[in-house]
């Protein structure tokens, strides 16, 4: 399975995003959001990447954190599966890991009409997502699954 998708380095300051990057949602104004991941405070975290605004964010410690260096997910075949309570279906995409070794999975949540990506943390029972300057959470979400 490992060869069916890859994480490609990208950097907004160089305005580079790989062709075929996985679109995972839309921002409040309709701009596309792409699947990413980035290092922050010892964690490797799922990120939302918005090339049109030259920004990428992770959620951490209750905040939406702007990051410059990140990787973008370039997929093979994926689907979204509804899940709840921190659970992830078989084939869920591992998108990061906490500093103490807990796996984080790529998820997405619909909030105020916007579909926005985040991190599913099984031990917390939620999908955390960056939104409007804050880290939000939802016990209902979709998990990104490799087909």
N, CA and C atoms as a LAMMPS dump frame, in Angstrom:
ITEM: TIMESTEP
0
ITEM: NUMBER OF ATOMS
441
ITEM: BOX BOUNDS ff ff ff
-5.0000000000000000e+02 5.0000000000000000e+02
-5.0000000000000000e+02 5.0000000000000000e+02
-5.0000000000000000e+02 5.0000000000000000e+02
ITEM: ATOMS id mol type element x y z
1 1 1 N 0.811 -1.199 0
2 1 2 C 0 0 0
3 1 3 C 0.856 1.265 0
4 2 1 N 2.033 1.224 0.584
5 2 2 C 2.835 2.429 0.759
6 2 3 C 3.182 3.103 -0.567
7 3 1 N 3.226 2.358 -1.658
8 3 2 C 3.593 2.947 -2.934
9 3 3 C 2.439 3.593 -3.679
10 4 1 N 1.225 3.544 -3.14
11 4 2 C 0.075 4.04 -3.876
12 4 3 C -0.217 5.512 -3.618
13 5 1 N 0.488 6.12 -2.663
14 5 2 C 0.41 7.56 -2.474
15 5 3 C 1.74 8.033 -1.927
16 6 1 N 1.978 9.328 -2.009
17 6 2 C 3.241 9.854 -1.499
18 6 3 C 3.033 11.263 -0.966
19 7 1 N 3.917 11.644 -0.048
20 7 2 C 3.94 12.993 0.509
21 7 3 C 5.055 13.745 -0.203
22 8 1 N 4.722 14.851 -0.866
23 8 2 C 5.669 15.606 -1.675
24 8 3 C 5.978 16.938 -0.989
25 9 1 N 7.266 17.243 -0.746
26 9 2 C 7.606 18.527 -0.12
27 9 3 C 7.121 19.704 -0.954
28 10 1 N 6.633 20.727 -0.258
29 10 2 C 6.175 21.953 -0.912
30 10 3 C 6.477 23.103 0.035
31 11 1 N 6.483 24.31 -0.507
32 11 2 C 6.766 25.484 0.318
33 11 3 C 6.012 26.664 -0.274
34 12 1 N 5.167 27.275 0.538
35 12 2 C 4.356 28.374 0.017
36 12 3 C 5.196 29.579 -0.365
37 13 1 N 6.321 29.808 0.346
38 13 2 C 7.144 30.969 0.012
39 13 3 C 7.696 30.848 -1.411
40 14 1 N 7.776 29.617 -1.903
41 14 2 C 8.206 29.401 -3.293
42 14 3 C 7.003 29.189 -4.21
43 15 1 N 5.816 29.316 -3.636
44 15 2 C 4.558 29.147 -4.375
45 15 3 C 4.519 27.853 -5.186
46 16 1 N 4.973 26.765 -4.559
47 16 2 C 4.978 25.487 -5.264
48 16 3 C 4.026 24.508 -4.602
49 17 1 N 3.187 23.898 -5.41
50 17 2 C 2.319 22.814 -4.949
51 17 3 C 2.317 21.778 -6.059
52 18 1 N 2.516 20.515 -5.717
53 18 2 C 2.662 19.494 -6.761
54 18 3 C 1.384 19.257 -7.559
55 19 1 N 1.576 18.91 -8.816
56 19 2 C 0.447 18.513 -9.66
57 19 3 C -0.176 17.255 -9.074
58 20 1 N -1.492 17.156 -9.129
59 20 2 C -2.182 15.975 -8.644
60 20 3 C -2.403 15.966 -7.144
61 21 1 N -2.094 17.08 -6.471
62 21 2 C -2.317 17.154 -5.024
63 21 3 C -3.798 16.88 -4.72
64 22 1 N -4.052 16.232 -3.584
65 22 2 C -5.413 15.831 -3.236
66 22 3 C -6.207 17.005 -2.673
67 23 1 N -7.274 17.381 -3.389
68 23 2 C -8.185 18.423 -2.902
69 23 3 C -9.129 17.787 -1.893
70 24 1 N -9.221 18.393 -0.695
71 24 2 C -10.011 17.782 0.376
72 24 3 C -11.174 18.642 0.85
73 25 1 N -11.258 19.867 0.363
74 25 2 C -12.358 20.712 0.81
75 25 3 C -12.303 22.091 0.207
76 26 1 N -13.117 22.993 0.78
77 26 2 C -13.191 24.374 0.326
78 26 3 C -13.164 25.298 1.529
79 27 1 N -12.506 26.436 1.378
80 27 2 C -12.495 27.453 2.418
81 27 3 C -13.825 28.219 2.369
82 28 1 N -14.035 29.108 3.323
83 28 2 C -15.297 29.85 3.431
84 28 3 C -15.648 30.592 2.143
85 29 1 N -14.625 31.061 1.411
86 29 2 C -14.88 31.801 0.171
87 29 3 C -14.827 30.905 -1.065
88 30 1 N -14.779 29.589 -0.856
89 30 2 C -14.808 28.654 -1.977
90 30 3 C -13.449 28.249 -2.511
91 31 1 N -12.36 28.842 -2.002
92 31 2 C -11.025 28.47 -2.491
93 31 3 C -10.718 27.023 -2.114
94 32 1 N -10.075 26.268 -3.024
95 32 2 C -9.767 24.865 -2.751
96 32 3 C -8.768 24.698 -1.6
97 33 1 N -8.999 23.639 -0.791
98 33 2 C -8.094 23.243 0.273
99 33 3 C -7.517 21.874 -0.095
100 34 1 N -6.199 21.728 0.069
101 34 2 C -5.503 20.488 -0.262
102 34 3 C -4.954 19.819 0.994
103 35 1 N -4.786 18.494 0.92
104 35 2 C -4.255 17.703 2.037
105 35 3 C -2.758 17.925 2.165
106 36 1 N -2.34 18.263 3.386
107 36 2 C -0.919 18.433 3.656
108 36 3 C -0.561 17.9 5.022
109 37 1 N 0.723 17.991 5.362
110 37 2 C 1.187 17.685 6.707
111 37 3 C 2.444 18.503 6.96
112 38 1 N 2.694 18.8 8.252
113 38 2 C 3.831 19.649 8.6
114 38 3 C 4.302 19.332 10.015
115 39 1 N 5.58 19.605 10.27
116 39 2 C 6.146 19.454 11.607
117 39 3 C 5.841 20.706 12.426
118 40 1 N 5.466 20.494 13.708
119 40 2 C 5.255 21.61 14.631
120 40 3 C 5.436 21.103 16.059
121 41 1 N 6.337 21.717 16.8
122 41 2 C 6.588 21.374 18.219
123 41 3 C 6.822 19.882 18.434
124 42 1 N 7.58 19.247 17.546
125 42 2 C 7.901 17.831 17.704
126 42 3 C 6.882 16.874 17.14
127 43 1 N 5.7 17.371 16.753
128 43 2 C 4.672 16.528 16.14
129 43 3 C 4.761 16.648 14.616
130 44 1 N 4.287 15.627 13.926
131 44 2 C 4.04 15.697 12.491
132 44 3 C 2.522 15.688 12.365
133 45 1 N 1.947 16.801 11.865
134 45 2 C 0.506 17.024 11.929
135 45 3 C -0.131 17.168 10.549
136 46 1 N -1.357 16.654 10.37
137 46 2 C -2.108 16.959 9.161
138 46 3 C -2.288 18.471 9.027
139 47 1 N -2.286 18.952 7.784
140 47 2 C -2.39 20.393 7.525
141 47 3 C -3.424 20.649 6.439
142 48 1 N -3.983 21.874 6.474
143 48 2 C -4.814 22.322 5.354
144 48 3 C -3.975 23.33 4.575
145 49 1 N -3.938 23.134 3.259
146 49 2 C -3.118 23.95 2.376
147 49 3 C -4.043 24.691 1.417
148 50 1 N -3.926 26.036 1.392
149 50 2 C -4.783 26.861 0.525
150 50 3 C -3.868 27.673 -0.395
151 51 1 N -3.505 27.108 -1.556
152 51 2 C -2.54 27.762 -2.446
153 51 3 C -2.973 29.162 -2.888
154 52 1 N -4.275 29.378 -3.124
155 52 2 C -4.745 30.675 -3.612
156 52 3 C -4.47 31.792 -2.608
157 53 1 N -4.365 31.432 -1.321
158 53 2 C -4.107 32.428 -0.27
159 53 3 C -2.668 32.369 0.229
160 54 1 N -1.882 31.459 -0.375
161 54 2 C -0.478 31.296 -0.01
162 54 3 C -0.311 30.961 1.471
163 55 1 N -1.195 30.062 1.997
164 55 2 C -1.145 29.685 3.409
165 55 3 C -1.292 28.17 3.591
166 56 1 N -0.773 27.681 4.717
167 56 2 C -0.992 26.312 5.185
168 56 3 C -1.102 26.376 6.701
169 57 1 N -2.035 25.595 7.265
170 57 2 C -2.284 25.632 8.701
171 57 3 C -2.317 24.218 9.282
172 58 1 N -1.865 24.099 10.535
173 58 2 C -2.109 22.922 11.354
174 58 3 C -2.873 23.411 12.585
175 59 1 N -3.498 22.484 13.304
176 59 2 C -4.1 22.861 14.577
177 59 3 C -3.267 22.243 15.688
178 60 1 N -3.012 23.057 16.717
179 60 2 C -2.154 22.617 17.812
180 60 3 C -2.415 23.477 19.039
181 61 1 N -2.611 22.836 20.169
182 61 2 C -2.747 23.55 21.432
183 61 3 C -3.87 24.565 21.456
184 62 1 N -4.971 24.276 20.762
185 62 2 C -6.111 25.182 20.774
186 62 3 C -6.045 26.289 19.75
187 63 1 N -5.017 26.268 18.891
188 63 2 C -4.855 27.346 17.914
189 63 3 C -4.709 26.816 16.5
190 64 1 N -5.019 27.682 15.539
191 64 2 C -4.724 27.449 14.131
192 64 3 C -3.343 28.058 13.898
193 65 1 N -2.38 27.224 13.486
194 65 2 C -0.987 27.657 13.391
195 65 3 C -0.552 27.7 11.929
196 66 1 N -0.07 28.855 11.489
197 66 2 C 0.441 29.022 10.127
198 66 3 C 1.796 28.342 10.006
199 67 1 N 1.983 27.539 8.959
200 67 2 C 3.272 26.884 8.7
201 67 3 C 3.711 27.209 7.278
202 68 1 N 5.033 27.263 7.073
203 68 2 C 5.562 27.557 5.746
204 68 3 C 6.062 26.287 5.053
205 69 1 N 6.732 25.436 5.789
206 69 2 C 7.288 24.207 5.215
207 69 3 C 6.323 23.059 5.489
208 70 1 N 5.982 22.301 4.448
209 70 2 C 5.015 21.22 4.594
210 70 3 C 5.145 20.259 3.434
211 71 1 N 4.394 19.179 3.502
212 71 2 C 4.304 18.22 2.408
213 71 3 C 2.842 18.141 1.983
214 72 1 N 2.628 17.837 0.705
215 72 2 C 1.282 17.728 0.152
216 72 3 C 1.053 16.288 -0.285
217 73 1 N -0.151 15.78 -0.012
218 73 2 C -0.501 14.411 -0.369
219 73 3 C -0.86 14.318 -1.849
220 74 1 N -0.159 13.418 -2.54
221 74 2 C -0.456 13.141 -3.946
222 74 3 C -0.957 11.697 -3.998
223 75 1 N -2.243 11.517 -4.291
224 75 2 C -2.894 10.228 -4.096
225 75 3 C -2.818 9.263 -5.269
226 76 1 N -3.214 8.063 -4.92
227 76 2 C -3.584 7.054 -5.903
228 76 3 C -5.116 7.097 -5.926
229 77 1 N -5.765 6.163 -5.239
230 77 2 C -7.231 6.166 -5.165
231 77 3 C -7.653 6.23 -3.701
232 78 1 N -8.424 7.259 -3.363
233 78 2 C -8.893 7.451 -1.999
234 78 3 C -10.401 7.626 -1.98
235 79 1 N -10.983 7.427 -0.817
236 79 2 C -12.385 7.764 -0.61
237 79 3 C -12.523 8.305 0.809
238 80 1 N -13.693 8.852 1.1
239 80 2 C -13.99 9.374 2.436
240 80 3 C -15.021 8.469 3.076
241 81 1 N -14.788 8.071 4.347
242 81 2 C -15.744 7.231 5.06
243 81 3 C -16.128 7.902 6.368
244 82 1 N -17.436 7.993 6.598
245 82 2 C -17.942 8.592 7.834
246 82 3 C -17.492 7.751 9.026
247 83 1 N -17.103 8.425 10.097
248 83 2 C -16.684 7.743 11.306
249 83 3 C -16.95 8.649 12.503
250 84 1 N -16.871 8.086 13.703
251 84 2 C -17.144 8.862 14.918
252 84 3 C -16.245 8.42 16.064
253 85 1 N -16.166 9.275 17.074
254 85 2 C -15.566 8.928 18.345
255 85 3 C -14.094 8.571 18.331
256 86 1 N -13.365 9.051 17.333
257 86 2 C -11.935 8.765 17.271
258 86 3 C -11.594 7.503 16.507
259 87 1 N -12.61 6.733 16.1
260 87 2 C -12.323 5.5 15.368
261 87 3 C -11.959 5.817 13.916
262 88 1 N -11.158 4.942 13.322
263 88 2 C -10.796 5.076 11.92
264 88 3 C -11.039 3.742 11.224
265 89 1 N -11.561 3.784 10
266 89 2 C -11.82 2.546 9.266
267 89 3 C -10.521 1.915 8.752
268 90 1 N -10.573 0.634 8.385
269 90 2 C -9.395 -0.009 7.79
270 90 3 C -8.941 0.76 6.549
271 91 1 N -7.644 0.909 6.394
272 91 2 C -7.101 1.637 5.256
273 91 3 C -7.016 3.133 5.455
274 92 1 N -7.355 3.614 6.652
275 92 2 C -7.273 5.056 6.931
276 92 3 C -5.84 5.536 6.727
277 93 1 N -5.711 6.745 6.168
278 93 2 C -4.399 7.298 5.839
279 93 3 C -3.742 7.894 7.086
280 94 1 N -2.579 7.335 7.438
281 94 2 C -1.784 7.895 8.525
282 94 3 C -1.13 9.166 8.003
283 95 1 N -1.421 10.286 8.671
284 95 2 C -0.928 11.571 8.173
285 95 3 C 0.071 12.213 9.123
286 96 1 N 0.265 11.628 10.289
287 96 2 C 1.192 12.223 11.229
288 96 3 C 1.342 11.384 12.467
289 97 1 N 2.108 11.928 13.422
290 97 2 C 2.354 11.242 14.683
291 97 3 C 2.659 12.29 15.746
292 98 1 N 2.146 12.086 16.958
293 98 2 C 2.436 13.02 18.042
294 98 3 C 3.855 12.787 18.545
295 99 1 N 4.356 13.716 19.344
296 99 2 C 5.706 13.611 19.888
297 99 3 C 5.864 12.342 20.727
298 100 1 N 4.77 11.855 21.332
299 100 2 C 4.874 10.636 22.136
300 100 3 C 4.469 9.373 21.376
301 101 1 N 4.368 9.466 20.043
302 101 2 C 4.23 8.276 19.209
303 101 3 C 2.831 7.863 18.801
304 102 1 N 1.797 8.634 19.155
305 102 2 C 0.439 8.264 18.732
306 102 3 C 0.22 8.633 17.27
307 103 1 N -0.308 7.679 16.498
308 103 2 C -0.6 7.933 15.087
309 103 3 C -1.766 8.899 14.958
310 104 1 N -1.671 9.806 13.968
311 104 2 C -2.747 10.729 13.621
312 104 3 C -3.205 10.398 12.208
313 105 1 N -4.512 10.474 11.977
314 105 2 C -5.084 10.128 10.681
315 105 3 C -5.728 11.36 10.052
316 106 1 N -5.788 11.349 8.706
317 106 2 C -6.356 12.477 7.979
318 106 3 C -7.875 12.388 7.997
319 107 1 N -8.514 13.456 8.462
320 107 2 C -9.967 13.51 8.482
321 107 3 C -10.459 14.83 7.927
322 108 1 N -11.775 14.966 7.823
323 108 2 C -12.362 16.253 7.449
324 108 3 C -13.725 16.397 8.107
325 109 1 N -14.106 17.665 8.303
326 109 2 C -15.328 18.02 9.007
327 109 3 C -16.032 19.106 8.2
328 110 1 N -17.353 19.09 8.183
329 110 2 C -18.104 20.19 7.584
330 110 3 C -18.533 21.116 8.718
331 111 1 N -18.106 22.376 8.633
332 111 2 C -18.362 23.371 9.677
333 111 3 C -18.839 24.652 9.007
334 112 1 N -20 25.131 9.373
335 112 2 C -20.578 26.351 8.794
336 112 3 C -20.547 26.33 7.266
337 113 1 N -20.861 25.183 6.684
338 113 2 C -20.912 25.06 5.232
339 113 3 C -19.568 24.866 4.552
340 114 1 N -18.482 24.849 5.326
341 114 2 C -17.138 24.649 4.774
342 114 3 C -16.678 23.235 5.111
343 115 1 N -16.093 22.561 4.128
344 115 2 C -15.48 21.268 4.383
345 115 3 C -13.997 21.52 4.579
346 116 1 N -13.494 21.196 5.781
347 116 2 C -12.114 21.527 6.113
348 116 3 C -11.408 20.314 6.717
349 117 1 N -10.145 20.081 6.345
350 117 2 C -9.42 18.912 6.817
351 117 3 C -8.872 19.098 8.226
352 118 1 N -8.561 17.969 8.863
353 118 2 C -7.994 17.997 10.195
354 118 3 C -7.329 16.684 10.552
355 119 1 N -7.075 16.513 11.855
356 119 2 C -6.383 15.32 12.354
357 119 3 C -7.326 14.519 13.245
358 120 1 N -7.431 13.215 12.958
359 120 2 C -8.198 12.323 13.816
360 120 3 C -7.233 11.774 14.862
361 121 1 N -7.56 12.008 16.131
362 121 2 C -6.726 11.524 17.225
363 121 3 C -7.567 10.54 18.03
364 122 1 N -7.26 9.239 17.84
365 122 2 C -8.078 8.182 18.427
366 122 3 C -8.211 8.323 19.946
367 123 1 N -7.123 8.638 20.636
368 123 2 C -7.15 8.699 22.102
369 123 3 C -8.024 9.839 22.628
370 124 1 N -8.282 10.849 21.788
371 124 2 C -9.125 11.975 22.194
372 124 3 C -10.567 11.802 21.715
373 125 1 N -10.798 10.841 20.818
374 125 2 C -12.149 10.551 20.352
375 125 3 C -12.738 11.57 19.394
376 126 1 N -11.872 12.387 18.744
377 126 2 C -12.37 13.453 17.864
378 126 3 C -11.455 13.664 16.66
379 127 1 N -11.97 14.469 15.744
380 127 2 C -11.167 15.027 14.659
381 127 3 C -10.984 16.502 14.979
382 128 1 N -9.734 16.92 15.166
383 128 2 C -9.42 18.332 15.38
384 128 3 C -9.199 18.982 14.02
385 129 1 N -9.643 20.238 13.876
386 129 2 C -9.447 20.938 12.609
387 129 3 C -9.238 22.422 12.867
388 130 1 N -8.375 23.054 12.063
389 130 2 C -8.145 24.495 12.214
390 130 3 C -9.248 25.27 11.511
391 131 1 N -9.835 26.254 12.227
392 131 2 C -10.911 27.037 11.631
393 131 3 C -11.006 28.39 12.307
394 132 1 N -10.966 29.435 11.515
395 132 2 C -11.175 30.806 11.999
396 132 3 C -10.275 31.145 13.192
397 133 1 N -9.002 30.746 13.089
398 133 2 C -8.02 31.101 14.102
399 133 3 C -7.989 30.205 15.315
400 134 1 N -8.821 29.163 15.338
401 134 2 C -8.892 28.281 16.505
402 134 3 C -8.746 26.82 16.098
403 135 1 N -8.393 25.995 17.094
404 135 2 C -8.468 24.554 16.924
405 135 3 C -9.848 24.128 17.389
406 136 1 N -10.624 23.54 16.487
407 136 2 C -11.967 23.058 16.815
408 136 3 C -11.927 21.535 16.828
409 137 1 N -12.997 20.913 17.328
410 137 2 C -13.053 19.449 17.315
411 137 3 C -14.469 18.99 17.032
412 138 1 N -14.565 17.785 16.473
413 138 2 C -15.854 17.172 16.205
414 138 3 C -15.746 15.668 16.423
415 139 1 N -16.758 15.093 17.082
416 139 2 C -16.8 13.645 17.281
417 139 3 C -17.343 12.934 16.045
418 140 1 N -17.858 13.703 15.073
419 140 2 C -18.338 13.142 13.799
420 140 3 C -17.514 13.747 12.685
421 141 1 N -17.028 12.905 11.777
422 141 2 C -16.106 13.348 10.735
423 141 3 C -16.03 12.282 9.653
424 142 1 N -15.296 12.592 8.599
425 142 2 C -14.98 11.606 7.582
426 142 3 C -13.489 11.33 7.648
427 143 1 N -13.136 10.058 7.483
428 143 2 C -11.731 9.658 7.461
429 143 3 C -11.309 9.392 6.012
430 144 1 N -10.108 9.829 5.664
431 144 2 C -9.553 9.559 4.34
432 144 3 C -9.046 8.125 4.324
433 145 1 N -9.531 7.337 3.358
434 145 2 C -9.22 5.914 3.301
435 145 3 C -8.65 5.552 1.933
436 146 1 N -7.585 4.795 1.95
437 146 2 C -6.985 4.293 0.713
438 146 3 C -7.835 3.13 0.198
439 147 1 N -8.191 3.185 -1.091
440 147 2 C -9.027 2.119 -1.669
441 147 3 C -8.171 1.016 -2.246
